[in-house]
């Protein structure tokens, strides 16, 4: 080995030992006859001292080193002189006196600072030079955290009888909610593989095969529009179990997540143990989202009955049309430092957020700090004294609070509620970054109506088992049927989702016409599943975790790109490798593929 120790392990106990270190120059300081190099590797930083009087050759070579040069140092560990210790480094009480310095590789000046985590770097520059970006201490910590999380998951499941089985990357194109990435077959012209959106069908077939307890750290691919929590390729913890009910799968995964957090992110605090459980309909009504951030309240309260008695015509008419009126209490918006003019500005800013979600407006009332002052806001005058008293009692509004009123079609109310809550959480500093509000959302609707195509679409996927008591609704009212699915949410993200699966062939066949598929077409796409279901299928269920999302939450990162080694940009490009790229025409000929590009504007 070219190093005897890492740059993060030397301590006072190593004083007097001769060591060999190797790494990157994190910092260079020339103090005349003495050069200090901060040598960095993945484990930490060690200060190197090259003295011209005692070791002139080592000093001469060190003098040529610059930031990001790769060097090897041989020397003796000594304690730093009293008063020169660096408490910010784990190695801050020692230094290595260089007897020999060797430059292993020179480096150009990097396009951005490697040794500063607080440096604001252009995103495209980071992606273009990702190999340099990954040297930065924060990115190194994120990669290590990801490694430790995945290792813990593997060890935890292995200890409980699960086995990891790899499933194919080249599989069959089937509709699973997003577009497939297609791979043409050279040996079978005109036919295509698809990269798996998930191993869903294959893990169910493994249950037919008698594996009983399966998991996989699986690569998945979806050709969809990207945003902060999506990438065209991503990593799942895929898990399936036989002879289980919904509660069994949820309890195993809750225990796994709890243990994972305590092991790899002990600085984090869980909001509640066991995890709270929200019905889907309650999550939507209270928070406007099926993945709400529960670290703070600001829930929406239905006050339609009270609003209908007010003299505000919009509320009165909307309630008569069946549209709800809801209110969110934003705590302590009004302070001694906030003027009445600023309160109006805040109201206008919040209204703009509501309008961006499709609402016609946003009504509000602000409660002044001085109880003798009049309420501020455009609709305060439409409520009587008694109605105001009842409103404040219901919402527990007090001095400094702001009440935000939303009334529209129910879906718009949901969208506005969700957007306002996210904004208020940041604006009012209600979010604790070290708190993990993990919870379960259950009892999702089995189907959602697709107005454009006049059909029912599965809210999760077509293999989800209906809740047993809702099976008769498949014949009479599919929209009222609930699926046996469960989502694990955390801090405003869905971090895992699963369900108990259909294991009866006739019931699975019954789902296809409900979602607009002819049986002959269904047999062409899913015949392998239906045939397998004729050979004895155990009741089974499972879940898939978004590994990228879980690690991003644990790392306090707002974007999963920060915990993926080589991610794609917002338009699916790799700026470092310049892909996707045009293939060689001969490759297309071999694959019997012709490219017809859209005409440019």
C-alpha positions as CSV (number, residue, x, y, z in Angstrom):
1,X,0.0,0.0,0.0
2,X,1.1,3.5,-0.7
3,X,-0.1,4.7,2.7
4,X,0.2,3.3,6.1
5,X,-2.6,5.3,7.6
6,X,-5.5,7.4,6.4
7,X,-5.5,11.2,6.8
8,X,-8.2,11.0,9.4
9,X,-6.9,8.5,12.0
10,X,-3.7,9.9,13.5
11,X,-4.0,11.0,17.1
12,X,-1.7,11.9,20.1
13,X,-1.1,8.2,20.7
14,X,0.7,8.0,17.3
15,X,3.3,10.6,18.3
16,X,6.8,9.4,17.4
17,X,5.6,6.9,14.8
18,X,6.9,7.0,11.3
19,X,4.0,7.0,8.9
20,X,3.2,7.2,5.2
21,X,0.2,9.2,4.0
22,X,-1.2,9.9,0.5
23,X,-4.0,12.1,-0.7
24,X,-4.9,15.5,-2.2
25,X,-3.5,18.8,-1.1
26,X,-6.4,20.5,0.5
27,X,-4.5,23.7,1.4
28,X,-1.0,25.1,0.9
29,X,0.7,27.7,3.1
30,X,4.2,28.9,2.7
31,X,5.6,30.4,6.0
32,X,9.1,31.1,4.6
33,X,11.3,28.3,5.7
34,X,8.4,26.1,6.6
35,X,5.6,24.9,4.2
36,X,2.3,23.6,5.6
37,X,0.3,21.2,3.5
38,X,-3.2,20.1,4.6
39,X,-3.4,16.6,3.1
40,X,-6.9,15.2,2.5
41,X,-8.3,11.8,1.7
42,X,-11.8,10.4,2.3
43,X,-11.2,9.9,6.0
44,X,-10.1,13.4,6.9
45,X,-7.2,15.9,6.9
46,X,-3.7,15.8,8.4
47,X,-1.4,18.8,8.6
48,X,2.0,18.2,7.0
49,X,5.1,20.3,8.0
50,X,8.0,20.5,5.5
51,X,11.0,22.3,7.1
52,X,13.7,23.6,4.8
53,X,16.5,23.4,7.5
54,X,15.8,19.9,8.7
55,X,14.5,18.2,5.5
56,X,15.5,20.4,2.5
57,X,14.6,17.8,-0.2
58,X,11.1,17.3,1.2
59,X,10.7,21.1,1.5
60,X,11.7,21.6,-2.2
61,X,9.1,19.1,-3.4
62,X,6.4,20.4,-1.1
63,X,7.1,23.9,-2.5
64,X,6.0,22.7,-6.0
65,X,2.7,21.2,-4.7
66,X,-0.5,23.1,-5.1
67,X,-4.2,22.6,-4.3
68,X,-5.5,19.2,-5.5
69,X,-2.1,17.8,-6.3
70,X,-1.9,14.2,-5.4
71,X,1.1,13.6,-3.1
72,X,2.7,11.0,-0.9
73,X,4.3,12.0,2.4
74,X,6.6,10.0,4.6
75,X,7.4,11.4,8.0
76,X,7.1,11.3,11.8
77,X,4.0,12.1,13.8
78,X,4.4,14.7,16.5
79,X,2.0,16.7,18.8
80,X,1.4,20.2,17.6
81,X,2.9,23.0,19.7
82,X,0.6,24.2,22.4
83,X,-1.9,26.8,21.2
84,X,-1.7,25.7,17.6
85,X,-4.2,22.8,17.8
86,X,-7.1,22.8,15.4
87,X,-10.3,21.8,17.3
88,X,-12.2,21.5,14.0
89,X,-10.2,18.5,12.9
90,X,-10.2,15.1,14.4
91,X,-6.4,15.1,13.8
92,X,-6.1,18.6,15.0
93,X,-3.8,17.8,17.9
94,X,-1.0,16.3,15.8
95,X,1.0,17.0,12.6
96,X,3.4,15.0,10.5
97,X,6.9,16.3,10.0
98,X,7.7,15.4,6.4
99,X,11.0,13.6,5.7
100,X,10.1,12.7,2.1
101,X,7.5,14.2,-0.2
102,X,6.6,12.8,-3.6
103,X,4.2,14.3,-6.1
104,X,2.2,11.5,-7.6
105,X,0.0,13.6,-9.9
106,X,-0.2,17.3,-10.7
107,X,-3.5,19.0,-11.1
108,X,-4.9,22.0,-13.0
109,X,-6.6,24.7,-11.0
110,X,-10.1,23.4,-10.4
111,X,-13.1,25.4,-11.7
112,X,-14.4,25.7,-8.2
113,X,-13.2,25.3,-4.6
114,X,-13.0,21.7,-3.5
115,X,-12.3,22.6,0.2
116,X,-15.3,24.8,0.8
117,X,-18.8,23.3,1.5
118,X,-20.3,26.7,1.8
119,X,-19.3,27.8,-1.7
120,X,-22.2,28.5,-4.0
121,X,-21.4,26.7,-7.2
122,X,-23.3,26.8,-10.5
123,X,-25.2,23.6,-10.9
124,X,-24.2,22.9,-14.5
125,X,-20.5,23.5,-13.5
126,X,-20.9,20.9,-10.7
127,X,-22.5,18.4,-13.1
128,X,-19.8,18.9,-15.8
129,X,-17.0,18.3,-13.3
130,X,-18.9,15.8,-11.1
131,X,-15.6,13.9,-10.3
132,X,-14.4,17.1,-8.7
133,X,-17.7,17.9,-7.1
134,X,-17.6,14.4,-5.4
135,X,-14.3,15.3,-3.8
136,X,-16.0,18.0,-1.7
137,X,-16.4,16.9,2.0
138,X,-20.2,17.2,1.9
139,X,-20.5,15.0,-1.1
140,X,-18.1,12.5,0.4
141,X,-20.2,12.4,3.6
142,X,-23.3,11.8,1.5
143,X,-21.8,8.9,-0.4
144,X,-20.7,7.3,2.9
145,X,-24.1,7.8,4.4
146,X,-25.7,6.1,1.4
147,X,-23.3,3.2,1.6
148,X,-24.0,2.8,5.4
149,X,-27.8,3.0,4.9
150,X,-27.8,0.3,2.2
151,X,-25.4,-2.0,4.1
152,X,-27.6,-1.6,7.2
153,X,-30.7,-2.5,5.2
154,X,-29.0,-5.6,3.7
155,X,-27.8,-6.8,7.1
156,X,-31.2,-6.2,8.8
157,X,-33.2,-8.1,6.2
158,X,-30.6,-10.9,6.0
159,X,-30.9,-11.4,9.7
160,X,-34.7,-11.9,9.3
161,X,-34.6,-14.5,6.6
162,X,-34.8,-12.4,3.5
163,X,-32.6,-13.2,0.5
164,X,-31.5,-10.8,-2.2
165,X,-32.4,-11.9,-5.7
166,X,-31.4,-10.0,-8.8
167,X,-34.0,-9.6,-11.4
168,X,-33.5,-8.7,-15.1
169,X,-32.7,-5.2,-16.4
170,X,-33.9,-6.2,-19.8
171,X,-37.6,-7.1,-19.5
172,X,-41.0,-6.6,-21.2
173,X,-42.6,-3.3,-21.9
174,X,-45.8,-3.0,-19.9
175,X,-47.8,0.0,-18.8
176,X,-47.0,0.8,-15.2
177,X,-47.8,4.5,-15.0
178,X,-44.7,6.1,-16.7
179,X,-43.0,5.7,-20.1
180,X,-40.6,2.9,-20.6
181,X,-37.1,3.2,-21.8
182,X,-37.0,0.9,-24.8
183,X,-33.9,-1.2,-25.9
184,X,-34.1,-2.6,-29.5
185,X,-33.2,-6.2,-30.0
186,X,-30.6,-6.9,-32.7
187,X,-31.3,-10.7,-32.7
188,X,-35.1,-10.2,-33.0
189,X,-35.6,-7.3,-35.4
190,X,-38.5,-5.0,-34.7
191,X,-38.8,-6.1,-31.1
192,X,-37.8,-4.2,-28.0
193,X,-36.9,-4.8,-24.4
194,X,-37.8,-2.3,-21.7
195,X,-35.8,-1.2,-18.8
196,X,-37.8,-2.0,-15.6
197,X,-39.8,0.7,-14.0
198,X,-39.8,-1.6,-11.0
199,X,-39.3,-5.3,-10.4
200,X,-43.1,-5.5,-9.5
201,X,-44.1,-8.5,-11.7
202,X,-40.9,-10.4,-11.2
203,X,-41.0,-10.2,-7.4
204,X,-44.6,-11.4,-7.4
205,X,-43.4,-14.3,-9.6
206,X,-40.7,-15.0,-7.0
207,X,-43.5,-15.4,-4.4
208,X,-45.1,-18.0,-6.8
209,X,-41.6,-19.6,-6.9
210,X,-41.7,-20.1,-3.1
211,X,-38.9,-17.6,-2.2
212,X,-41.3,-16.2,0.5
213,X,-38.9,-13.4,1.7
214,X,-37.3,-11.4,-1.1
215,X,-35.5,-8.1,-1.3
216,X,-33.3,-6.3,-3.8
217,X,-31.4,-3.1,-4.0
218,X,-32.8,-2.5,-7.5
219,X,-32.1,-0.1,-10.3
220,X,-35.2,1.2,-11.9
221,X,-35.9,3.4,-14.9
222,X,-38.7,5.7,-15.9
223,X,-38.8,8.0,-18.9
224,X,-40.7,10.9,-17.2
225,X,-40.2,14.6,-16.6
226,X,-37.6,15.3,-13.9
227,X,-37.7,17.4,-10.8
228,X,-36.0,17.6,-7.5
229,X,-37.1,14.2,-6.3
230,X,-37.0,12.3,-9.6
231,X,-34.3,11.0,-11.9
232,X,-34.6,8.8,-15.0
233,X,-32.7,6.0,-13.2
234,X,-33.0,5.5,-9.5
235,X,-32.5,3.0,-6.7
236,X,-35.2,1.1,-4.8
237,X,-35.2,-1.2,-1.9
238,X,-37.6,-3.7,-3.4
239,X,-39.2,-6.1,-0.9
240,X,-41.9,-8.8,-1.0
241,X,-43.2,-11.3,1.6
242,X,-45.5,-14.3,1.4
243,X,-48.2,-15.3,3.9
244,X,-48.7,-11.8,5.2
245,X,-51.3,-9.2,5.7
246,X,-51.0,-5.4,5.5
247,X,-50.1,-5.0,9.1
248,X,-47.2,-7.5,8.9
249,X,-45.5,-5.6,6.0
250,X,-46.0,-2.2,7.7
251,X,-44.6,-3.3,11.1
252,X,-41.5,-4.9,9.5
253,X,-40.7,-1.7,7.5
254,X,-41.5,0.6,10.4
255,X,-39.0,-1.3,12.5
256,X,-36.4,-1.3,9.8
257,X,-36.8,2.5,9.2
258,X,-36.6,3.2,13.0
259,X,-33.5,1.1,13.4
260,X,-31.9,2.6,10.3
261,X,-32.3,6.1,11.5
262,X,-30.9,5.4,14.9
263,X,-27.9,3.6,13.4
264,X,-26.8,5.8,10.5
265,X,-28.3,9.2,11.5
266,X,-28.3,9.3,15.3
267,X,-28.5,13.1,15.3
268,X,-32.1,12.8,13.9
269,X,-35.1,12.6,16.1
270,X,-38.3,10.7,15.3
271,X,-41.5,12.7,15.8
272,X,-43.4,9.7,17.1
273,X,-43.0,6.0,17.8
274,X,-44.9,4.1,16.6
275,X,-45.5,6.0,13.4
276,X,-48.8,7.9,13.2
277,X,-51.4,6.6,10.7
278,X,-53.4,8.8,8.5
279,X,-56.3,7.8,6.3
280,X,-55.9,9.1,2.8
281,X,-59.1,11.1,2.9
282,X,-58.0,12.7,6.2
283,X,-54.6,13.6,4.8
284,X,-56.2,15.3,1.8
285,X,-58.8,17.2,3.9
286,X,-56.4,18.4,6.6
287,X,-53.2,18.9,4.6
288,X,-54.2,18.9,0.9
289,X,-51.5,16.2,0.2
290,X,-51.1,12.4,0.6
291,X,-47.6,13.1,1.8
292,X,-47.9,16.0,4.1
293,X,-45.0,17.4,6.2
294,X,-46.1,16.7,9.8
295,X,-43.3,18.6,11.5
296,X,-45.7,21.5,11.9
297,X,-49.4,22.0,12.1
298,X,-51.1,24.7,9.8
299,X,-53.8,22.2,8.9
300,X,-56.9,23.2,7.0
301,X,-60.1,23.2,9.1
302,X,-63.5,23.0,7.4
303,X,-65.7,26.0,8.5
304,X,-68.3,25.7,5.7
305,X,-71.1,25.8,8.2
306,X,-69.8,29.0,9.8
307,X,-68.9,30.6,6.5
308,X,-72.4,30.0,5.2
309,X,-73.8,32.2,8.0
310,X,-71.4,35.1,7.2
311,X,-72.4,37.9,4.9
312,X,-69.5,37.3,2.5
313,X,-71.3,36.4,-0.8
314,X,-68.4,34.3,-2.2
315,X,-68.5,31.9,0.8
316,X,-72.3,31.8,0.9
317,X,-72.6,31.0,-2.8
318,X,-69.8,28.4,-2.7
319,X,-71.3,26.5,0.2
320,X,-74.6,26.5,-1.6
321,X,-72.9,24.9,-4.6
322,X,-71.2,22.3,-2.4
323,X,-67.7,23.8,-2.4
324,X,-66.0,23.7,1.0
325,X,-64.7,26.7,2.9
326,X,-61.5,26.0,4.8
327,X,-59.2,28.0,7.0
328,X,-55.5,27.7,7.9
329,X,-54.2,29.3,11.1
330,X,-50.7,30.7,10.4
331,X,-49.2,31.3,13.8
332,X,-47.4,34.5,14.9
333,X,-47.3,36.2,11.5
334,X,-47.9,39.6,13.2
335,X,-45.1,40.7,15.5
336,X,-44.0,44.0,16.9
337,X,-41.6,44.4,14.0
338,X,-44.3,43.7,11.3
339,X,-46.2,46.8,10.2
340,X,-49.8,46.8,9.0
341,X,-48.4,47.6,5.5
342,X,-46.2,44.5,5.7
343,X,-49.2,42.4,6.8
344,X,-51.0,43.5,3.7
345,X,-47.9,42.6,1.6
346,X,-47.8,39.1,3.2
347,X,-51.5,38.6,2.4
348,X,-50.8,39.6,-1.2
349,X,-47.9,37.2,-1.4
350,X,-49.9,34.3,0.0
351,X,-52.8,35.1,-2.4
352,X,-50.3,34.9,-5.3
353,X,-49.4,31.4,-4.2
354,X,-53.1,30.4,-4.0
355,X,-53.7,31.8,-7.5
356,X,-50.8,29.9,-8.9
357,X,-52.6,26.7,-7.8
358,X,-55.8,27.7,-9.7
359,X,-57.7,29.6,-7.0
360,X,-59.5,32.8,-7.8
361,X,-58.1,34.5,-4.7
362,X,-57.3,34.1,-1.0
363,X,-59.2,35.8,1.8
364,X,-57.4,36.5,5.2
365,X,-57.8,38.0,8.6
366,X,-54.9,39.1,10.8
367,X,-55.3,39.2,14.6
368,X,-53.5,42.3,16.0
369,X,-51.2,42.0,19.0
370,X,-53.3,44.7,20.8
371,X,-56.7,43.2,21.5
372,X,-58.2,46.7,21.4
373,X,-57.3,47.2,17.8
374,X,-59.6,46.2,14.9
375,X,-59.0,43.0,13.0
376,X,-57.0,43.5,9.8
377,X,-58.0,41.9,6.5
378,X,-60.4,42.2,3.6
379,X,-63.2,40.0,4.9
380,X,-63.2,40.7,8.7
381,X,-66.2,43.0,8.3
382,X,-68.3,40.1,6.9
383,X,-68.3,38.2,10.2
384,X,-70.4,39.2,13.1
385,X,-68.9,39.5,16.6
386,X,-70.4,36.2,17.6
387,X,-69.2,34.5,14.4
388,X,-65.7,35.9,14.9
389,X,-65.7,34.5,18.5
390,X,-66.7,31.1,17.2
391,X,-64.1,31.3,14.4
392,X,-61.3,32.1,16.9
393,X,-62.5,29.4,19.3
394,X,-62.4,26.7,16.5
395,X,-59.1,27.7,15.1
396,X,-57.5,28.6,18.5
397,X,-56.4,31.9,16.9
398,X,-54.7,34.4,19.1
399,X,-52.8,37.7,18.9
400,X,-50.4,37.8,16.0
401,X,-52.0,34.9,14.1
402,X,-53.3,35.1,10.5
403,X,-56.3,33.1,9.3
404,X,-56.2,32.1,5.6
405,X,-59.5,31.2,3.9
406,X,-59.7,28.9,0.9
407,X,-62.9,28.1,-1.0
408,X,-63.1,26.5,-4.4
409,X,-63.5,23.1,-6.1
410,X,-62.2,20.5,-3.7
411,X,-59.1,19.6,-5.7
412,X,-58.1,23.3,-5.9
413,X,-58.6,23.6,-2.2
414,X,-56.3,20.6,-1.7
415,X,-53.6,22.1,-4.0
416,X,-53.8,25.5,-2.4
417,X,-53.7,24.0,1.1
418,X,-50.5,22.0,0.2
419,X,-48.8,25.0,-1.4
420,X,-49.6,27.4,1.5
421,X,-48.4,24.9,4.1
422,X,-45.1,24.4,2.4
423,X,-44.6,28.1,2.1
424,X,-45.7,28.9,5.7
425,X,-43.4,26.2,7.1
426,X,-40.4,28.0,5.6
427,X,-41.6,31.5,6.0
428,X,-42.4,31.1,9.7
429,X,-39.4,28.8,10.5
430,X,-41.6,26.0,11.6
431,X,-39.4,23.3,10.2
432,X,-36.9,21.5,12.4
433,X,-34.3,20.0,10.0
434,X,-33.3,17.3,12.6
435,X,-36.9,16.1,13.1
436,X,-38.2,13.1,11.1
437,X,-42.0,13.1,10.9
438,X,-42.5,9.6,9.7
439,X,-46.0,8.3,9.3
440,X,-48.2,5.9,7.3
441,X,-50.9,6.9,4.9
442,X,-53.5,4.1,4.3
443,X,-56.8,3.4,2.7
444,X,-56.1,5.0,-0.7
445,X,-58.8,4.9,-3.3
446,X,-58.4,1.8,-5.4
447,X,-59.1,3.7,-8.7
448,X,-59.0,7.3,-9.9
449,X,-61.3,8.4,-12.7
450,X,-59.6,9.5,-15.9
451,X,-62.0,12.0,-17.5
452,X,-60.0,12.3,-20.7
453,X,-60.0,8.6,-21.5
454,X,-63.3,7.8,-19.7
455,X,-61.9,5.0,-17.6
456,X,-60.7,4.1,-14.2
457,X,-56.9,4.1,-13.6
458,X,-55.2,2.3,-10.7
459,X,-54.1,4.8,-8.0
460,X,-51.0,2.6,-7.4
461,X,-50.8,-0.3,-9.9
462,X,-53.1,-3.0,-11.3
463,X,-51.8,-5.7,-8.9
464,X,-53.0,-4.1,-5.7
465,X,-55.6,-6.1,-3.7
466,X,-58.8,-4.2,-2.9
467,X,-59.6,-4.1,0.8
468,X,-61.5,-7.3,1.5
469,X,-64.7,-5.6,2.6
470,X,-64.7,-3.4,-0.6
471,X,-64.6,-6.3,-3.1
472,X,-68.3,-6.1,-3.9
473,X,-67.8,-2.4,-4.9
474,X,-65.8,-3.5,-8.0
475,X,-69.2,-4.4,-9.6
476,X,-71.2,-1.5,-8.3
477,X,-69.0,1.5,-7.5
478,X,-65.3,1.1,-8.3
479,X,-64.6,4.7,-7.3
480,X,-65.6,3.9,-3.7
481,X,-63.3,0.9,-3.4
482,X,-60.2,1.2,-1.3
483,X,-56.9,-0.5,-2.1
484,X,-54.8,-2.3,0.5
485,X,-51.9,0.0,-0.1
486,X,-49.7,1.9,2.4
487,X,-47.3,4.8,1.9
488,X,-44.6,5.7,4.3
489,X,-44.1,9.5,4.3
490,X,-41.5,11.7,5.9
491,X,-41.1,15.5,5.9
492,X,-43.3,16.0,2.9
493,X,-42.0,13.1,0.8
494,X,-43.3,9.7,0.0
495,X,-40.2,7.6,0.9
496,X,-41.8,4.1,0.5
497,X,-45.0,2.6,-0.9
498,X,-46.5,-0.8,-1.2
499,X,-49.6,-3.0,-1.0
500,X,-51.0,-6.4,-0.5
501,X,-51.2,-8.0,-3.9
502,X,-53.9,-9.7,-5.8
503,X,-53.1,-13.5,-5.9
504,X,-56.3,-14.8,-7.3
505,X,-56.3,-15.2,-11.1
506,X,-60.0,-14.4,-11.6
507,X,-59.8,-11.3,-9.5
508,X,-56.7,-10.1,-11.4
509,X,-58.4,-10.8,-14.7
510,X,-61.4,-8.8,-13.5
511,X,-59.3,-5.6,-13.0
512,X,-58.2,-5.4,-16.6
513,X,-61.6,-4.3,-18.2
514,X,-62.1,-1.9,-15.3
515,X,-59.0,0.0,-16.3
516,X,-59.9,0.0,-20.0
517,X,-57.9,-3.1,-21.2
518,X,-59.3,-5.7,-23.5
519,X,-58.7,-9.2,-22.2
520,X,-56.7,-10.3,-25.3
521,X,-54.4,-7.3,-25.0
522,X,-54.1,-8.0,-21.2
523,X,-53.1,-11.6,-22.0
524,X,-50.5,-10.4,-24.4
525,X,-48.9,-8.1,-21.8
526,X,-49.5,-10.0,-18.6
527,X,-50.3,-13.6,-19.7
528,X,-47.1,-14.8,-17.8
529,X,-48.6,-13.5,-14.5
530,X,-52.1,-14.9,-15.1
531,X,-50.6,-18.3,-16.1
532,X,-48.4,-18.4,-13.0
533,X,-51.4,-17.6,-10.9
534,X,-52.9,-21.0,-11.9
535,X,-50.1,-22.9,-10.1
536,X,-50.8,-22.0,-6.4
537,X,-50.0,-18.5,-5.3
538,X,-49.5,-17.6,-1.6
539,X,-51.1,-14.4,-0.3
540,X,-48.3,-11.9,-0.5
541,X,-47.5,-8.2,-0.3
542,X,-44.5,-5.9,-0.3
543,X,-43.1,-2.4,-0.6
544,X,-40.6,-0.3,-2.4
545,X,-38.4,2.3,-0.7
546,X,-37.0,5.2,-2.7
547,X,-33.4,4.8,-1.5
548,X,-32.3,8.2,-3.0
549,X,-35.1,10.0,-1.2
550,X,-34.5,8.3,2.1
551,X,-30.8,9.1,2.0
552,X,-31.6,12.7,0.9
553,X,-33.9,13.2,3.9
554,X,-31.3,11.8,6.3
555,X,-28.6,14.0,4.8
556,X,-30.8,17.2,4.9
557,X,-30.5,17.5,1.2
558,X,-33.4,19.1,-0.8
559,X,-32.5,17.3,-4.0
560,X,-31.7,13.6,-4.6
561,X,-28.9,14.6,-7.0
562,X,-26.9,15.4,-3.9
563,X,-26.9,11.7,-2.8
564,X,-26.4,10.2,-6.3
565,X,-22.8,9.8,-7.6
566,X,-23.5,10.6,-11.2
567,X,-27.0,12.0,-11.6
568,X,-28.7,13.5,-14.7
569,X,-29.7,17.2,-15.0
570,X,-33.3,18.5,-15.2
571,X,-33.6,17.5,-18.9
572,X,-32.1,14.1,-18.5
573,X,-28.6,15.0,-19.7
574,X,-25.2,13.9,-18.3
575,X,-23.1,17.1,-18.8
576,X,-19.9,15.3,-17.8
577,X,-20.1,12.5,-20.4
578,X,-22.3,14.4,-22.9
579,X,-25.1,11.9,-23.1
580,X,-27.5,11.0,-24.4
581,X,-25.6,11.2,-27.7
582,X,-26.2,10.3,-31.3
583,X,-25.4,6.7,-32.2
584,X,-23.2,5.6,-35.0
585,X,-25.4,5.0,-38.1
586,X,-24.0,1.5,-38.4
587,X,-25.4,0.7,-34.9
588,X,-28.8,1.8,-36.0
589,X,-28.5,-0.4,-39.1
590,X,-27.6,-3.4,-37.0
591,X,-30.7,-2.8,-34.9
592,X,-33.0,-2.1,-37.9
593,X,-33.9,1.3,-36.4
594,X,-34.5,4.5,-38.3
595,X,-34.6,7.9,-36.5
596,X,-37.1,10.5,-37.6
597,X,-36.5,13.7,-35.8
598,X,-39.3,16.3,-35.3
599,X,-39.0,19.4,-37.5
600,X,-37.3,22.3,-35.9
601,X,-39.3,25.5,-35.4
